[in-house]
Structure formats: C-alpha cells, structure tokens
Amino acid sequence: MYKFPSKQISASDFGMPLGLKLDPNNRWVKKAETIPWEEIEVRYAALFKNRKGNVAKPLRLALGALLIQTERGISDAEVPLQIQETPCLQYFCGLPAYKDELPFDSSLMVYFRKRLTPEILGEINELIIAKATQQADLPPNDDDDTDPPNDGTLIVDASCAPQNIRYPQDTSLLNEARENLEKMIDELHDPADGEKPRTYRKNAKRDYLNFAKKRNKTGKQIRKAVGKQLRYIKRDLQIVAEYLQSGKTLLNKRLVRLDTIENLYEQQLFMYENRTRKVDDRIVSLAQPWVRPIVRGKAKAKCEFGAKLEISVVDGFTRLEHTSFDPYNESQNLQEIIERYRARTGRYPRRVLVDKIYRNRDNIAFCKERKIQISGKPLGRPKKDAVIDKKQLRADETGRVEVERKFSHAKGSFGLGLVRARLKETSETSIALSIVALNIAQVERILRAVLWWLGRRRKFVVVQ
C-alpha cells in the first residue's frame, strides 16, 4: 500500500534542533530542487496495486537513498547511517525535520532497486531533463507529407559497465563448482542410508592448490588441471543426480546453482575436448551466471565482464538507450535511437556523431535518406576527385569527445565503473541510476553557470 506524503516543505521550514536553519545554498538542497518529486511520485504510486498491508516508504526517501548511494559509492548498510547523521541528506530524502534515528533498515535498499526498474528510471530521467530545459511538453510530430527540417546534434556511443566479480579462470570456476557440489552431497546424505559416496575431495583440493600456487603456468599444466577438475565434477554430478532420483530434495537456490554448474560443466567439457577458448553464452561467475565477457579491445582490458550499454547525448543531457549482458553489435541500434530522437523532438537530428563501428552501409543509407549528416569518412577506397573536408572531420571528432566525457564521469563518480549489485535486475537499476545522477550533475552545472553569468553581469552593470 502507498500513501502520498504531505507536500515537501522548503529548506527554511525544515526542522532543526536548537533553532538552527538549513543552508539554502547547500549542494544537497540545490540538488533536491532539480528533481520533480511530485510528478515522479505519481508514477511510483502506480506500482502498489494493493490498498491493504504496510505502508511503503515514500518515493522521495527511496529514490533519494539510491541517489545518495550512487554519488557517494557507499554500501547498503552505510546509506541509512549517513542519512541519520546528516540533516541536509534528510531534507533531500523528504523528511520534515531532523531526527536522530535510522530512516529505514538497510535491507530495504534491495527492494528500492527492484521497484525502481530501468524503465521507471528512464521516465524519471526524462522528467528531470524536461524540468531542466523547461520543455515538459514535447513538440508533436507533423502529420503533413513534408517533414520539418532537421535540427540538433545526436551523439551515440557504447561502453561496458564491469560487474564486481572475481576475474574468471577456468580452473578457479571448476574448483568453486566442485566445492558447491560437495556441499550439496553433504546436505543430501543421511547417515542412516549408509556410507557416504566417495568424492575424493581431499585429492581434488590438493590438485587445485598445487596448480594455483605456481607463479607461471604453461598451457599444458592448465589443460591438465582443467581435465582433473572436470573428472571430479563429473563424479559429483552423478552422485547428486542419484540422490535426487531417490527422492531427496534441495533448496530452490541450490537447484538454481546446480543448473548453473551443469551448464558450466558442459561448456568447459566442450572447450576441453575441442581445444578451443570460445563457447556461446559462456559462464564466468557461478553467483552471477548472466554476466558475459564483453570484448572491447581496449588497451587497459581487452575483455571486460559486465553489461554492455549505449547512451546518447543531446545538449549535454544523457539518455540510456540500450543495456544487455549479452555481447552484441551496437550498430544495429542506431536507427532505433534516431527514431526515438524524432519521437521526442518531432524532427530528425541534423548531425549524428558516432564511432567507426556505427558507420555501416545500412546506417549510412538510413541517414542519407533522411538528410542526416553522419560523422566520419566515406566507406571504401577514396575516389581520385573526392574532396575530404578535414575541418569538418576534426569538428566531428571534437564534438564526439562529449560522450566519452560522460562515460568517464559516470564511471569515476557514479558507480558505472564497477557495478556492485548482486542481482541481474538490480544491476540494471544501478546502471540506470548512474545515468540519472549524471543528468542531475549536469543540471547543477548549468545552474552554477547561470548564477556565475548573472553575477558577472551584475558586477559589470555596477562598474559601468
């Protein structure tokens, strides 16, 4: 059940002990003014269909706590503690007065992330952008045969948000799977049934440790260690299957882990027998089996493990266009991103600044048909009489730096550089929260620039 709280009071009316007043220039007070809380709350209240039961926490408290965590990079347990200790954070979360008590239990942070899905956060992101640009109503699409002239610059790029997992190695993954199977066997075995089946767990652990302690490992040694662990796992899987067929049961979370281990075993056995390092939907973490390796070809890390995401930047504001844990070719989404731009503004962009991978023949033909200028050189061998506008190419490359700056800011300040959520849906929410926090920071930057300009203008007038 959800109840709308009373209207948010101003910073001057926020209750403080000993007659103190909250500073209206505090950055969290300013940040709260950039978010349209009332419009967002209407969307949030629709998630609660049942009118009975415990009353849910207000939207401002839930979203405020998640934004505080995103900006400060703290754990779930630390968020309510910092809100308890800081009056400005309590005001940002919508509390009417300072209270020296925990606003909520830290376990609720997981439910906040589950309720605020990426789709809802995308709508919140649009409301924040609309309030910042004072364009809450998007211009309607023209129904005439003649399309309006193109306008604006759309910048698109993709990156990877690494997941907080241990660096995957075949031997360590197989050793972890074997240890999980041994725990399942211990849970399924009943001493009344007789002697426990032999698993050779001491030999398996010794073989793994002897291999893991080696500083430099040859390919032959790695293959030998993988083969041993595969044989241990095969024996353990057979034992677990016999227990389950006899009527024994496991907890649901154990059954999910067992299914993951079976898939891991099949993948590793296929690569071992075929002497290859590639397999479809490769599992790199038992705890988070949806995470996939994303090949980026960067100097720092040629392969990253996490979600692949695409963003678009228009007038300094960022939108999350696509997120997937499975590797994909980002060029296939460019046309859809351009159409979404037209749905928002009523016209196509005048320029599209993209990386080289987006410049395939289909996308170039799509942009040419709609009179959109796409950055980069023409495909194929240059013609003899072709004139390349180097100044325009340089301007396009310079303009595309903005999207790289957004990625750097989100990864360095808002948690996109290492996603610490443990569930698939909450990981996607954490990524979307980084984009929302990025736009709030952009609004603050615009407001500071406006105030600075007004101050300079006032000073200039006084001097004159």
C-alpha positions as CSV (number, residue, x, y, z in Angstrom):
1,M,0.0,0.0,0.0
2,Y,1.2,3.5,-0.8
3,K,0.1,6.8,0.7
4,F,1.1,10.2,-0.7
5,P,3.0,12.2,2.0
6,S,2.4,15.8,2.7
7,K,3.9,18.4,0.3
8,Q,7.6,18.9,0.7
9,I,8.5,21.9,2.9
10,S,11.1,24.4,1.9
11,A,14.6,24.4,3.3
12,S,13.8,27.3,5.6
13,D,11.0,25.4,7.2
14,F,13.0,22.2,7.8
15,G,13.0,21.4,11.5
16,M,16.4,21.7,13.0
17,P,17.5,21.4,16.7
18,L,18.5,24.5,18.8
19,G,16.8,26.9,16.3
20,L,19.4,26.2,13.6
21,K,18.5,26.7,9.9
22,L,19.4,24.6,6.9
23,D,21.7,26.4,4.5
24,P,19.7,27.1,1.3
25,N,22.9,27.0,-0.7
26,N,23.8,23.5,0.4
27,R,24.5,21.3,-2.6
28,W,22.0,18.7,-1.5
29,V,19.3,21.3,-1.0
30,K,20.1,22.6,-4.5
31,K,20.1,19.1,-5.9
32,A,16.6,18.5,-4.4
33,E,15.3,21.5,-6.3
34,T,16.3,20.0,-9.7
35,I,14.2,16.8,-9.3
36,P,10.4,16.9,-10.0
37,W,9.4,14.8,-7.0
38,E,5.6,15.2,-7.3
39,E,5.5,14.0,-10.9
40,I,7.8,11.1,-10.2
41,E,5.7,10.1,-7.1
42,V,2.6,9.6,-9.2
43,R,4.4,7.1,-11.4
44,Y,5.9,5.4,-8.3
45,A,2.5,5.1,-6.6
46,A,1.1,3.1,-9.5
47,L,3.4,0.2,-8.6
48,F,1.3,-0.5,-5.5
49,K,-1.9,-2.1,-6.5
50,N,-3.0,-3.5,-3.1
51,R,-4.6,-1.0,-0.8
52,K,-4.1,-3.1,2.3
53,G,-1.0,-4.0,4.3
54,N,2.0,-2.0,5.5
55,V,2.5,1.5,4.0
56,A,5.5,1.6,1.7
57,K,8.3,4.1,2.1
58,P,7.8,7.4,0.2
59,L,9.2,7.8,-3.2
60,R,11.5,10.6,-2.2
61,L,13.1,8.5,0.5
62,A,13.6,5.6,-1.8
63,L,14.9,7.5,-4.8
64,G,16.9,9.9,-2.6
65,A,18.6,7.0,-0.8
66,L,19.6,5.4,-4.1
67,L,20.9,8.6,-5.5
68,I,23.0,9.2,-2.3
69,Q,24.5,5.7,-2.6
70,T,25.2,6.2,-6.3
71,E,27.0,9.5,-5.8
72,R,28.9,8.6,-2.7
73,G,29.7,4.9,-3.7
74,I,28.8,3.5,-0.3
75,S,27.3,0.2,0.8
76,D,23.6,-0.5,1.6
77,A,24.4,-0.6,5.3
78,E,26.1,2.8,5.2
79,V,23.3,4.7,3.4
80,P,20.8,4.9,6.3
81,L,23.6,5.7,8.7
82,Q,24.8,8.7,6.7
83,I,21.2,9.9,6.3
84,Q,20.8,9.6,10.1
85,E,23.9,11.7,10.7
86,T,23.4,14.5,8.1
87,P,20.4,17.0,8.2
88,C,20.8,18.0,4.5
89,L,20.6,14.4,3.4
90,Q,17.4,14.0,5.5
91,Y,16.0,17.1,3.7
92,F,17.0,15.6,0.3
93,C,15.1,12.4,1.2
94,G,11.9,14.4,2.1
95,L,11.9,14.2,5.9
96,P,10.1,17.2,7.5
97,A,12.6,17.6,10.4
98,Y,15.9,16.3,11.7
99,K,15.6,13.0,13.5
100,D,18.5,11.2,15.2
101,E,17.2,7.7,14.2
102,L,17.6,5.4,11.3
103,P,15.1,6.3,8.5
104,F,14.8,2.7,7.4
105,D,16.5,-0.7,7.6
106,S,19.4,-1.2,5.2
107,S,17.8,-4.3,3.8
108,L,15.2,-2.1,2.1
109,M,17.8,-0.8,-0.4
110,V,17.4,-4.1,-2.4
111,Y,13.6,-3.5,-2.6
112,F,14.1,0.1,-3.6
113,R,16.3,-1.1,-6.5
114,K,13.8,-3.7,-7.5
115,R,10.8,-1.3,-7.5
116,L,12.6,1.5,-9.5
117,T,13.2,-0.5,-12.6
118,P,15.3,0.8,-15.5
119,E,12.0,1.7,-17.4
120,I,10.8,3.8,-14.5
121,L,14.2,5.4,-14.1
122,G,14.1,6.2,-17.8
123,E,10.9,8.1,-17.3
124,I,12.3,9.9,-14.2
125,N,15.3,10.8,-16.4
126,E,13.0,12.4,-19.0
127,L,11.2,14.3,-16.3
128,I,14.5,15.7,-14.9
129,I,15.6,16.7,-18.4
130,A,12.2,18.3,-19.2
131,K,12.3,20.3,-16.0
132,A,15.8,21.5,-16.6
133,T,15.1,22.6,-20.2
134,Q,11.6,23.9,-19.3
135,Q,10.1,21.8,-22.0
136,A,7.7,19.4,-20.3
137,D,5.6,19.0,-23.4
138,L,7.4,17.6,-26.4
139,P,6.6,19.1,-29.8
140,P,4.1,16.9,-31.6
141,N,5.0,15.0,-34.8
142,D,3.9,16.6,-38.0
143,D,1.2,14.8,-40.0
144,D,2.0,16.6,-43.2
145,D,3.8,14.9,-46.1
146,T,6.7,17.4,-45.7
147,D,8.9,16.7,-42.8
148,P,10.2,19.5,-40.6
149,P,13.9,20.5,-41.1
150,N,16.5,18.5,-39.2
151,D,17.9,20.1,-36.1
152,G,20.2,19.3,-33.3
153,T,23.2,17.0,-32.7
154,L,22.9,13.4,-31.5
155,I,26.0,11.8,-30.1
156,V,25.9,8.0,-29.6
157,D,28.4,5.6,-28.2
158,A,28.7,2.2,-26.3
159,S,30.7,1.1,-23.3
160,C,30.9,-1.7,-20.7
161,A,29.9,-1.5,-17.1
162,P,32.1,-4.1,-15.4
163,Q,30.5,-6.3,-12.7
164,N,32.1,-6.8,-9.3
165,I,33.1,-10.4,-9.8
166,R,36.4,-12.3,-9.4
167,Y,38.4,-12.5,-12.5
168,P,37.2,-15.7,-14.2
169,Q,39.7,-18.5,-14.7
170,D,38.6,-22.0,-15.8
171,T,40.4,-23.8,-13.0
172,S,39.0,-21.5,-10.3
173,L,35.5,-21.7,-11.6
174,L,35.7,-25.5,-11.8
175,N,37.1,-25.7,-8.3
176,E,34.3,-23.5,-7.0
177,A,31.7,-25.7,-8.7
178,R,33.3,-28.8,-7.2
179,E,33.1,-27.3,-3.7
180,N,29.5,-26.4,-4.2
181,L,28.7,-30.0,-5.3
182,E,30.4,-31.4,-2.3
183,K,28.2,-29.2,0.0
184,M,25.1,-30.5,-1.8
185,I,26.2,-34.1,-1.3
186,D,26.7,-33.4,2.4
187,E,23.2,-31.9,2.7
188,L,21.6,-34.8,0.7
189,H,23.4,-37.6,2.6
190,D,21.6,-39.2,5.5
191,P,23.9,-41.3,7.8
192,A,21.0,-43.8,8.2
193,D,21.4,-44.6,4.5
194,G,24.9,-46.0,5.0
195,E,28.3,-44.8,4.0
196,K,28.7,-41.5,2.0
197,P,29.8,-41.9,-1.6
198,R,33.4,-41.3,-2.2
199,T,34.1,-37.9,-3.8
200,Y,38.0,-37.7,-3.5
201,R,37.6,-34.1,-2.2
202,K,41.0,-34.1,-0.5
203,N,42.8,-35.1,-3.6
204,A,40.8,-32.6,-5.7
205,K,41.6,-29.8,-3.3
206,R,45.3,-30.8,-3.2
207,D,45.5,-30.9,-7.0
208,Y,43.9,-27.4,-7.3
209,L,46.2,-25.8,-4.7
210,N,49.3,-27.3,-6.2
211,F,48.3,-25.8,-9.5
212,A,47.1,-22.4,-8.1
213,K,50.4,-21.8,-6.2
214,K,52.5,-21.9,-9.3
215,R,53.6,-18.5,-10.3
216,N,53.9,-19.2,-14.1
217,K,51.6,-21.8,-15.6
218,T,52.1,-23.4,-19.0
219,G,49.3,-24.3,-21.4
220,K,50.0,-27.9,-20.8
221,Q,49.7,-27.5,-17.0
222,I,46.4,-25.5,-17.3
223,R,44.9,-28.2,-19.6
224,K,45.9,-30.9,-17.2
225,A,44.4,-29.1,-14.2
226,V,41.2,-28.4,-16.0
227,G,40.9,-32.1,-17.0
228,K,41.3,-33.2,-13.4
229,Q,38.6,-30.9,-12.1
230,L,36.2,-31.9,-14.9
231,R,36.6,-35.5,-13.9
232,Y,35.9,-34.7,-10.2
233,I,32.9,-32.7,-11.1
234,K,31.5,-35.4,-13.4
235,R,31.7,-37.9,-10.4
236,D,30.0,-35.4,-8.1
237,L,27.2,-34.6,-10.6
238,Q,26.4,-38.3,-10.9
239,I,26.2,-38.6,-7.1
240,V,23.9,-35.6,-6.8
241,A,21.7,-37.0,-9.6
242,E,21.3,-40.3,-7.9
243,Y,20.3,-38.6,-4.6
244,L,17.6,-36.5,-6.4
245,Q,16.3,-39.6,-8.3
246,S,15.9,-41.4,-5.0
247,G,13.5,-38.7,-3.7
248,K,15.9,-36.4,-1.9
249,T,15.4,-32.7,-2.3
250,L,17.4,-29.5,-2.3
251,L,16.5,-25.9,-1.6
252,N,15.5,-23.8,-4.6
253,K,18.7,-21.7,-4.5
254,R,20.7,-25.0,-4.5
255,L,18.8,-26.2,-7.5
256,V,19.5,-23.0,-9.4
257,R,23.2,-23.3,-8.6
258,L,23.1,-27.0,-9.7
259,D,21.6,-26.0,-13.0
260,T,24.4,-23.4,-13.4
261,I,27.1,-25.9,-12.6
262,E,25.7,-28.4,-15.1
263,N,25.8,-25.7,-17.8
264,L,29.3,-24.7,-16.8
265,Y,30.5,-28.3,-16.9
266,E,29.1,-28.8,-20.5
267,Q,30.8,-25.6,-21.7
268,Q,34.1,-26.4,-20.1
269,L,34.0,-30.0,-21.4
270,F,33.2,-28.8,-24.9
271,M,36.2,-26.4,-24.8
272,Y,38.5,-29.0,-23.3
273,E,37.6,-31.7,-25.9
274,N,37.7,-29.3,-28.9
275,R,40.8,-27.4,-27.7
276,T,39.0,-24.0,-28.1
277,R,38.5,-21.0,-25.8
278,K,35.2,-19.9,-27.3
279,V,31.7,-21.1,-26.5
280,D,28.2,-19.5,-26.7
281,D,26.8,-17.8,-23.5
282,R,30.0,-18.5,-21.6
283,I,29.5,-18.6,-17.8
284,V,32.2,-16.5,-16.0
285,S,30.6,-16.4,-12.5
286,L,28.6,-19.0,-10.6
287,A,26.9,-16.4,-8.3
288,Q,26.0,-14.2,-11.3
289,P,25.6,-16.6,-14.3
290,W,24.0,-13.9,-16.5
291,V,27.3,-12.0,-16.7
292,R,29.1,-12.4,-20.1
293,P,32.5,-11.5,-21.4
294,I,32.4,-8.3,-23.4
295,V,35.3,-7.9,-25.9
296,R,36.2,-4.2,-26.1
297,G,39.7,-4.2,-27.4
298,K,40.9,-1.5,-25.0
299,A,44.5,-1.2,-24.0
300,K,43.6,-1.5,-20.3
301,A,41.5,-4.6,-20.7
302,K,40.8,-6.3,-24.0
303,C,37.8,-8.2,-22.4
304,E,35.5,-6.9,-19.6
305,F,32.8,-8.8,-17.7
306,G,29.6,-7.0,-17.2
307,A,26.8,-5.2,-19.1
308,K,27.1,-3.5,-22.4
309,L,25.3,-0.2,-22.7
310,E,24.6,2.5,-25.2
311,I,24.0,6.1,-24.3
312,S,23.0,9.2,-26.4
313,V,23.9,12.8,-25.5
314,V,21.8,15.7,-26.7
315,D,22.5,19.3,-25.4
316,G,24.6,17.9,-22.6
317,F,21.9,15.5,-21.3
318,T,22.4,11.8,-21.3
319,R,19.9,9.0,-22.0
320,L,20.3,5.3,-21.6
321,E,19.4,3.8,-24.9
322,H,20.1,0.1,-24.5
323,T,21.5,-2.3,-21.9
324,S,22.4,-6.0,-22.3
325,F,24.6,-8.5,-20.6
326,D,25.0,-10.4,-23.9
327,P,27.5,-9.1,-26.4
328,Y,26.0,-7.5,-29.4
329,N,26.9,-5.2,-32.3
330,E,26.0,-1.7,-31.2
331,S,25.5,-0.5,-34.8
332,Q,22.2,-2.4,-35.1
333,N,20.5,0.0,-32.6
334,L,21.5,3.3,-34.3
335,Q,18.4,3.6,-36.4
336,E,16.1,3.0,-33.5
337,I,17.9,5.6,-31.4
338,I,17.5,8.2,-34.2
339,E,13.8,7.3,-34.4
340,R,13.4,7.8,-30.6
341,Y,15.1,11.2,-31.0
342,R,12.4,12.1,-33.7
343,A,9.6,10.9,-31.4
344,R,10.9,13.3,-28.6
345,T,11.6,16.4,-30.7
346,G,9.4,15.9,-33.8
347,R,12.3,16.1,-36.2
348,Y,15.4,14.2,-37.1
349,P,18.8,15.4,-35.9
350,R,20.9,17.5,-38.2
351,R,24.1,15.6,-37.2
352,V,24.9,12.2,-35.7
353,L,28.3,11.8,-34.2
354,V,29.2,8.2,-33.8
355,D,32.2,5.8,-33.7
356,K,33.5,4.0,-36.7
357,I,31.6,0.8,-35.9
358,Y,28.3,2.5,-36.4
359,R,29.2,3.5,-39.9
360,N,27.9,0.5,-41.9
361,R,26.1,0.7,-45.2
362,D,22.6,0.3,-43.8
363,N,23.1,3.2,-41.3
364,I,24.7,5.5,-43.8
365,A,21.9,4.8,-46.3
366,F,19.3,5.4,-43.5
367,C,20.9,8.8,-42.6
368,K,21.3,9.8,-46.2
369,E,17.6,9.2,-47.0
370,R,16.6,11.4,-44.1
371,K,19.2,14.1,-44.8
372,I,21.2,13.4,-41.6
373,Q,24.9,14.2,-41.6
374,I,26.8,11.2,-40.1
375,S,30.3,11.7,-38.9
376,G,33.3,10.0,-40.4
377,K,34.9,9.4,-43.8
378,P,33.0,7.7,-46.6
379,L,33.3,3.9,-46.8
380,G,35.6,2.2,-49.3
381,R,38.6,3.4,-51.3
382,P,38.6,7.2,-51.7
383,K,37.9,8.5,-55.2
384,K,40.5,10.4,-57.1
385,D,38.5,13.6,-57.4
386,A,37.0,13.3,-53.9
387,V,37.4,16.3,-51.6
388,I,37.6,15.4,-47.9
389,D,36.6,18.2,-45.5
390,K,39.3,17.7,-42.9
391,K,38.0,20.7,-40.9
392,Q,34.5,19.1,-40.6
393,L,36.0,15.7,-39.7
394,R,38.0,17.4,-37.0
395,A,34.9,19.2,-35.6
396,D,33.0,15.9,-35.5
397,E,35.8,14.1,-33.6
398,T,36.0,17.0,-31.2
399,G,32.2,17.0,-30.7
400,R,32.2,13.3,-30.0
401,V,34.5,13.8,-27.1
402,E,31.5,14.8,-25.0
403,V,30.1,11.3,-24.9
404,E,33.5,10.0,-23.8
405,R,33.5,12.6,-21.0
406,K,30.1,11.4,-19.9
407,F,31.3,7.8,-19.7
408,S,34.4,8.9,-17.7
409,H,32.3,11.0,-15.3
410,A,29.7,8.2,-14.7
411,K,32.4,5.6,-14.2
412,G,34.6,7.8,-12.0
413,S,31.9,9.4,-9.8
414,F,28.6,7.5,-10.1
415,G,29.5,3.8,-9.8
416,L,29.3,2.8,-13.5
417,G,33.0,1.8,-13.4
418,L,32.2,-1.2,-11.1
419,V,28.6,-2.4,-10.6
420,R,28.3,-3.9,-7.1
421,A,24.7,-5.1,-7.2
422,R,24.3,-8.9,-7.0
423,L,21.1,-9.5,-8.9
424,K,20.5,-9.0,-12.6
425,E,17.6,-6.6,-12.2
426,T,19.3,-4.6,-9.5
427,S,22.4,-4.4,-11.6
428,E,20.4,-2.9,-14.5
429,T,18.8,-0.4,-12.0
430,S,22.3,0.6,-10.7
431,I,23.3,1.4,-14.3
432,A,20.2,3.5,-14.9
433,L,20.7,5.3,-11.6
434,S,24.2,6.3,-12.8
435,I,22.7,8.0,-15.8
436,V,20.1,9.8,-13.7
437,A,22.8,11.0,-11.3
438,L,24.8,12.1,-14.3
439,N,21.9,14.3,-15.5
440,I,21.4,15.8,-12.1
441,A,25.0,16.8,-12.0
442,Q,24.6,18.4,-15.5
443,V,21.6,20.4,-14.2
444,E,23.7,21.6,-11.2
445,R,26.5,22.6,-13.6
446,I,24.1,24.6,-15.8
447,L,22.7,26.4,-12.7
448,R,26.1,27.3,-11.5
449,A,27.0,28.6,-14.9
450,V,23.8,30.8,-15.0
451,L,24.5,32.1,-11.5
452,W,28.1,32.9,-12.4
453,W,26.9,34.7,-15.6
454,L,24.3,36.7,-13.6
455,G,27.0,37.7,-11.1
456,R,29.4,38.8,-13.8
457,R,26.6,40.8,-15.5
458,R,25.6,42.5,-12.2
459,K,29.2,43.4,-11.5
460,F,29.6,44.8,-15.0
461,V,26.5,46.9,-14.6
462,V,27.7,48.3,-11.2
463,V,31.1,49.2,-12.7
464,Q,29.5,51.0,-15.6
